[in-house]
């Protein structure tokens, strides 16, 4: 068996960004319009009035200040509040494959590698554009990997760490020389932009991680150990799927319409329950994995956590290090990128790892719906 190393990472960021102020202006305009149009029903108690949001509320609740999106105009249009992503023909590359491809190309360039060095592609993301063919196979084709393979996998916000373990195991078993783990996330497409409690949470991005057999190059990160965990919970959910069209007995198979504040065909969560249950689960998982690997808190240089909520991350970091931690210990990209689901911990690693020295250790950690969680302990080569 041959060990796998993380050789490089890649990042693709959309050109457009929405600040909290822009988002709040749009949301509050929608609220004012909704309340005015439904004034009589609200007065009669038949419809609940909507409450406006504020920049202060968003930043205190999440630490988010802006988010990148693939289409700004569609999100901010109060008569739409959904990104506009035109349908592409089957002969064109799909949008998730396209942004994933760009992240892959960045990762390959950073490692001084080409697609000819890669045998496999794993697309690990929280929302797939279609059931089949796999986006991973589409990216494989776009890269020109003729004698190889690809598949998609979904473990919500933990998809990246689950993909990293899968890739590392396959390389160690001799099934591949190198594998790209790709995390394309257009979270703006599954977010209910009309829900005050969640409309600010997500952004769009794509990341890629190149894992390679350790004897095929120099530099990067040795993988010390990986661990995965799942525990069923309804507290983070998205019920959209192909069986939705079969639910109505009348044969009314119209597409799902966006707009209802608690439409569970889009992202919905019980935020307080998630915070209360996930923080101890993840903290204990990291500390338990540290014990197994013989890693003490003082041996750990950095934690690259899933970027869901600044308050969650600070509390997890404090429990892991056994002291107040944040900033350099647990870098955040939430303020600029918001929650990017599976890509968040990879963005943090991508942007905040170059300064570490040979022998420095850290952990890439994800957590999300499922509940799911993953830890990947690494050491700078």
C-alpha positions as CSV (number, residue, x, y, z in Angstrom):
1,X,0.0,0.0,0.0
2,X,1.2,3.5,-0.9
3,X,0.2,6.6,1.1
4,X,-1.7,9.5,-0.5
5,X,-0.8,13.1,0.1
6,X,-2.7,16.3,-0.6
7,X,-0.6,17.8,-3.3
8,X,-2.5,21.0,-4.0
9,X,-5.9,22.7,-3.9
10,X,-7.8,24.8,-6.4
11,X,-10.4,27.6,-6.1
12,X,-12.9,29.2,-8.4
13,X,-14.9,32.2,-7.2
14,X,-17.8,33.9,-9.0
15,X,-17.3,37.5,-10.3
16,X,-20.4,38.8,-8.5
17,X,-20.8,39.4,-4.8
18,X,-23.7,40.6,-2.7
19,X,-23.1,42.6,0.5
20,X,-25.4,42.3,3.5
21,X,-26.6,45.8,2.9
22,X,-27.6,45.0,-0.6
23,X,-29.3,41.7,0.5
24,X,-31.2,43.4,3.3
25,X,-32.4,46.2,1.0
26,X,-33.8,43.7,-1.4
27,X,-35.3,41.4,1.3
28,X,-37.0,44.3,3.1
29,X,-38.4,45.6,-0.1
30,X,-39.9,42.2,-0.7
31,X,-41.3,42.1,2.9
32,X,-42.9,45.6,2.5
33,X,-44.5,44.5,-0.8
34,X,-45.8,41.2,0.6
35,X,-47.3,42.9,3.7
36,X,-48.9,45.6,1.6
37,X,-50.4,43.1,-0.9
38,X,-51.7,40.9,1.9
39,X,-52.8,43.7,4.4
40,X,-56.4,42.5,4.6
41,X,-55.5,38.9,5.2
42,X,-52.9,39.9,7.7
43,X,-55.5,42.1,9.6
44,X,-57.9,39.2,9.6
45,X,-55.3,36.8,11.0
46,X,-55.3,34.6,7.9
47,X,-51.8,35.4,6.9
48,X,-48.8,36.1,9.1
49,X,-47.0,39.3,8.4
50,X,-43.3,39.1,7.4
51,X,-40.6,40.8,9.5
52,X,-37.8,42.8,8.0
53,X,-34.1,41.9,8.4
54,X,-31.0,44.0,9.2
55,X,-27.3,43.9,8.6
56,X,-26.7,43.8,12.4
57,X,-28.9,40.7,12.8
58,X,-27.1,38.8,10.0
59,X,-23.6,39.6,11.2
60,X,-24.4,38.9,14.9
61,X,-26.1,35.6,14.0
62,X,-23.6,34.3,11.5
63,X,-20.4,36.4,11.1
64,X,-21.3,36.7,7.4
65,X,-20.8,40.0,5.6
66,X,-21.1,39.1,1.9
67,X,-21.4,36.1,-0.4
68,X,-20.4,35.4,-4.0
69,X,-23.1,34.3,-6.4
70,X,-23.3,33.2,-10.0
71,X,-26.2,35.6,-10.7
72,X,-26.7,38.7,-8.5
73,X,-29.5,40.3,-10.4
74,X,-31.9,37.4,-10.1
75,X,-31.3,37.1,-6.4
76,X,-31.9,40.8,-5.7
77,X,-35.0,41.1,-7.9
78,X,-37.9,41.1,-5.4
79,X,-40.2,39.6,-8.1
80,X,-37.9,36.7,-8.6
81,X,-35.3,36.2,-5.8
82,X,-33.8,33.2,-7.5
83,X,-30.6,33.2,-9.5
84,X,-31.1,33.1,-13.3
85,X,-29.1,30.3,-14.8
86,X,-30.2,29.6,-18.4
87,X,-30.7,26.0,-19.4
88,X,-27.8,24.6,-21.5
89,X,-28.0,22.0,-24.3
90,X,-26.8,18.5,-23.6
91,X,-23.8,19.3,-25.9
92,X,-22.7,22.1,-23.7
93,X,-20.8,21.6,-20.4
94,X,-23.2,21.9,-17.4
95,X,-22.6,24.8,-15.1
96,X,-21.6,22.8,-12.0
97,X,-19.2,20.8,-14.2
98,X,-17.8,24.0,-15.7
99,X,-17.0,25.7,-12.3
100,X,-15.7,22.4,-11.0
101,X,-13.4,22.1,-14.0
102,X,-12.0,25.6,-13.3
103,X,-11.2,24.6,-9.8
104,X,-9.5,21.4,-11.0
105,X,-7.4,23.4,-13.5
106,X,-6.3,25.7,-10.7
107,X,-5.3,22.7,-8.5
108,X,-3.4,21.1,-11.3
109,X,-1.5,24.3,-12.2
110,X,-0.5,24.8,-8.5
111,X,1.0,21.3,-8.4
112,X,2.7,21.6,-11.7
113,X,0.6,18.6,-12.9
114,X,-1.6,17.9,-15.9
115,X,-4.7,15.9,-16.4
116,X,-2.6,13.1,-17.8
117,X,-1.3,12.5,-14.3
118,X,-4.8,12.0,-12.9
119,X,-6.8,8.7,-12.9
120,X,-10.0,9.6,-11.1
121,X,-12.5,12.4,-10.4
122,X,-14.8,12.5,-7.5
123,X,-17.4,15.3,-7.4
124,X,-18.5,15.6,-3.7
125,X,-21.1,18.3,-3.2
126,X,-24.4,18.9,-1.4
127,X,-26.6,19.5,-4.4
128,X,-26.2,17.7,-7.7
129,X,-27.4,19.3,-10.9
130,X,-28.9,16.0,-12.2
131,X,-29.2,12.4,-11.4
132,X,-27.0,11.2,-14.4
133,X,-24.7,11.2,-16.2
134,X,-22.4,12.0,-13.2
135,X,-20.8,15.4,-13.2
136,X,-17.6,13.8,-12.3
137,X,-17.6,11.9,-15.6
138,X,-18.4,15.2,-17.4
139,X,-15.4,16.9,-15.7
140,X,-13.2,13.8,-16.5
141,X,-14.2,14.2,-20.2
142,X,-13.6,18.0,-20.2
143,X,-10.1,17.4,-18.7
144,X,-9.3,14.8,-21.3
145,X,-8.8,11.9,-19.0
146,X,-9.6,9.0,-21.4
147,X,-8.4,6.0,-19.3
148,X,-9.9,6.9,-16.0
149,X,-13.2,7.1,-14.0
150,X,-15.4,9.5,-12.1
151,X,-18.4,9.4,-9.8
152,X,-20.6,11.8,-7.7
153,X,-21.2,11.6,-4.0
154,X,-23.4,13.6,-1.6
155,X,-22.9,13.9,2.1
156,X,-24.2,17.5,2.3
157,X,-21.7,19.9,3.9
158,X,-19.4,17.0,4.8
159,X,-19.0,15.9,1.2
160,X,-15.4,17.1,0.8
161,X,-14.0,15.2,3.7
162,X,-15.9,12.1,2.8
163,X,-14.5,12.5,-0.7
164,X,-11.0,13.0,0.6
165,X,-11.1,9.8,2.6
166,X,-12.5,7.9,-0.4
167,X,-9.7,9.2,-2.7
168,X,-6.9,8.6,-0.2
169,X,-8.1,5.0,0.4
170,X,-8.2,4.3,-3.4
171,X,-4.7,5.7,-3.9
172,X,-3.4,3.7,-0.9
173,X,-5.0,0.5,-2.3
174,X,-3.3,1.1,-5.7
175,X,-6.4,1.8,-7.7
176,X,-5.2,5.3,-8.8
177,X,-2.1,7.4,-9.0
178,X,-3.9,10.7,-8.4
179,X,-7.5,11.7,-7.9
180,X,-9.2,15.1,-8.0
181,X,-11.9,15.7,-5.3
182,X,-14.1,18.5,-6.6
183,X,-16.7,20.5,-4.7
184,X,-18.8,22.7,-7.0
185,X,-21.5,24.5,-4.9
186,X,-24.2,26.7,-6.4
187,X,-25.9,27.1,-3.0
188,X,-27.9,30.1,-4.2
189,X,-30.0,27.7,-6.2
190,X,-31.4,25.8,-3.2
191,X,-31.7,28.7,-0.8
192,X,-35.0,30.3,0.0
193,X,-34.1,34.0,-0.4
194,X,-37.5,34.9,1.0
195,X,-36.9,33.3,4.4
196,X,-35.6,35.8,7.0
197,X,-33.9,33.1,9.1
198,X,-31.8,31.7,6.2
199,X,-31.8,34.0,3.2
200,X,-28.3,35.3,4.1
201,X,-26.5,32.0,4.8
202,X,-25.2,30.6,1.5
203,X,-22.9,31.6,-1.4
204,X,-21.5,30.0,-4.5
205,X,-18.0,28.7,-5.2
206,X,-16.0,25.6,-6.4
207,X,-13.0,24.0,-4.9
208,X,-10.8,21.1,-5.9
209,X,-8.2,19.0,-4.0
210,X,-5.5,17.0,-5.9
211,X,-4.5,13.8,-4.0
212,X,-1.5,11.9,-5.3
213,X,0.7,8.9,-4.4
214,X,3.4,10.2,-2.2
215,X,6.3,9.0,-4.3
216,X,5.1,10.8,-7.4
217,X,6.0,14.4,-6.4
218,X,7.2,16.7,-3.7
219,X,5.6,19.1,-1.3
220,X,2.1,19.1,0.0
221,X,0.5,17.6,3.0
222,X,0.8,14.1,4.5
223,X,-2.5,12.6,5.6
224,X,-2.1,11.4,9.2
225,X,-5.6,10.0,9.5
226,X,-9.2,10.4,8.5
227,X,-12.5,9.7,10.3
228,X,-16.1,9.9,9.2
229,X,-19.3,10.0,11.2
230,X,-23.0,10.2,10.5
231,X,-26.0,10.4,12.8
232,X,-29.5,10.8,11.4
233,X,-31.2,14.2,12.1
234,X,-34.1,16.1,10.5
235,X,-32.8,19.4,11.7
236,X,-31.1,20.3,8.4
237,X,-33.1,19.1,5.4
238,X,-33.8,19.6,1.7
239,X,-36.6,17.4,0.3
240,X,-36.3,18.3,-3.3
241,X,-36.0,15.3,-5.6
242,X,-37.4,13.5,-8.6
243,X,-40.1,11.8,-6.6
244,X,-41.7,15.2,-5.8
245,X,-43.6,15.0,-9.1
246,X,-45.3,11.8,-8.0
247,X,-46.8,13.2,-4.8
248,X,-50.0,14.8,-6.1
249,X,-52.9,12.4,-6.8
250,X,-54.4,14.8,-9.4
251,X,-51.6,14.5,-11.8
252,X,-50.6,18.1,-11.4
253,X,-46.9,17.8,-12.1
254,X,-46.0,21.5,-12.3
255,X,-42.5,22.3,-11.2
256,X,-41.9,23.2,-7.6
257,X,-42.4,26.9,-7.1
258,X,-40.0,29.0,-4.9
259,X,-41.4,31.4,-2.4
260,X,-43.0,29.8,0.7
261,X,-41.0,30.8,3.8
262,X,-40.9,27.2,5.0
263,X,-40.8,25.3,1.7
264,X,-38.9,22.1,2.6
265,X,-38.1,21.5,-1.1
266,X,-35.4,24.1,-0.4
267,X,-32.9,24.4,2.4
268,X,-34.5,24.5,5.8
269,X,-33.0,24.0,9.3
270,X,-33.7,24.3,13.0
271,X,-30.7,26.5,13.7
272,X,-30.8,26.5,17.5
273,X,-31.0,22.7,17.6
274,X,-28.2,22.3,15.1
275,X,-26.0,24.6,17.2
276,X,-26.7,22.7,20.4
277,X,-26.2,19.2,19.0
278,X,-23.5,19.6,16.4
279,X,-20.9,21.6,18.4
280,X,-20.4,18.9,21.0
281,X,-20.6,16.1,18.4
282,X,-17.8,17.7,16.3
283,X,-15.7,18.8,19.2
284,X,-15.7,15.3,20.7
285,X,-15.0,13.8,17.3
286,X,-11.9,15.9,16.8
287,X,-10.6,15.4,20.3
288,X,-11.2,11.6,20.0
289,X,-9.4,11.4,16.7
290,X,-6.5,13.4,18.2
291,X,-6.2,10.9,21.0
292,X,-6.1,8.0,18.5
293,X,-3.3,9.7,16.5
294,X,-1.4,10.8,19.6
295,X,-1.9,14.5,18.8
296,X,-1.9,16.9,21.7
297,X,-3.6,20.4,21.5
298,X,-0.2,22.0,21.6
299,X,0.8,19.9,18.6
300,X,-2.0,21.3,16.5
301,X,-1.1,24.4,14.5
302,X,-4.5,25.1,12.9
303,X,-8.1,23.8,12.4
304,X,-9.8,24.4,9.1
305,X,-13.4,24.1,10.0
306,X,-16.6,24.0,7.9
307,X,-17.7,27.6,7.4
308,X,-21.3,27.6,8.6
309,X,-21.4,30.0,11.5
310,X,-18.7,32.0,13.3
311,X,-20.1,31.3,16.7
312,X,-20.1,27.5,16.1
313,X,-16.5,27.7,14.9
314,X,-15.2,29.7,17.8
315,X,-16.8,27.3,20.3
316,X,-15.5,24.2,18.5
317,X,-12.0,25.7,18.3
318,X,-12.1,26.5,22.0
319,X,-13.0,23.0,22.9
320,X,-10.4,21.5,20.6
321,X,-7.5,23.7,21.8
322,X,-8.7,23.9,25.4
323,X,-8.4,27.7,25.4
324,X,-9.7,30.7,23.6
325,X,-9.0,30.2,19.9
326,X,-9.8,31.8,16.6
327,X,-8.1,33.9,14.0
328,X,-4.8,32.2,13.1
329,X,-5.8,29.0,15.0
330,X,-9.2,28.7,13.3
331,X,-9.3,30.9,10.2
332,X,-12.6,32.0,8.8
333,X,-13.7,32.9,5.3
334,X,-17.3,33.3,6.3
335,X,-17.2,37.1,6.2
336,X,-16.3,37.1,2.4
337,X,-17.8,33.8,1.1
338,X,-20.6,32.9,3.6
339,X,-21.5,29.3,3.9
340,X,-20.4,27.4,0.8
341,X,-21.5,23.9,2.1
342,X,-18.9,21.3,1.3
343,X,-16.4,23.8,-0.1
344,X,-16.0,25.9,3.1
345,X,-13.3,24.0,5.0
346,X,-11.4,23.6,1.7
347,X,-11.5,27.3,1.0
348,X,-10.2,28.0,4.5
349,X,-7.4,25.4,3.9
350,X,-6.6,26.8,0.5
351,X,-6.3,30.4,1.7
352,X,-4.8,29.8,5.1
353,X,-2.1,27.1,4.9
354,X,0.8,28.4,2.9
355,X,2.3,30.1,5.9
356,X,2.7,26.8,7.8
357,X,6.1,25.1,7.9
358,X,7.3,21.5,7.4
359,X,6.1,19.4,10.3
360,X,3.2,21.7,11.2
361,X,-0.1,19.8,11.8
362,X,-3.7,20.7,11.4
363,X,-7.1,19.2,10.8
364,X,-9.6,19.8,8.0
365,X,-13.1,19.3,9.5
366,X,-16.6,19.3,8.0
367,X,-20.0,19.0,9.6
368,X,-23.5,19.3,8.3
369,X,-26.8,17.7,7.4
370,X,-27.2,14.0,8.2
371,X,-25.8,14.8,10.7
372,X,-22.5,14.2,9.0
373,X,-18.9,15.0,10.1
374,X,-15.4,14.3,8.8
375,X,-11.9,14.9,10.0
376,X,-8.7,14.8,7.9
377,X,-5.6,15.3,10.0
378,X,-2.6,16.5,7.9
379,X,1.1,17.4,8.3
380,X,3.0,19.8,6.1
381,X,5.7,18.0,4.2
